Amino acid sequence: MIPSDPVMLLSYINLKLRDNYSSLEALCDDLDESKSEIEEKLKSINYTYDKDQNQFV
């Protein structure tokens, strides 16, 4: 289960992206999570996914 708090979620997702996944899509497929829900939660704290960096910035 992924964190529900947006700040904790940011840290968790960026760590997983850096260490284990080549894209947000791959992470979501593997963890069976909704890409749009993750993007919405992180947008609420002004972070968006950057494909080139493979991180939320």
Secondary structure, 3 states (H helix, E strand, C coil): CCCCCHHHHHHHHHHHHHHCCCCHHHHHHHHCCCHHHHHHHHHCCCCCEECCCCEEC
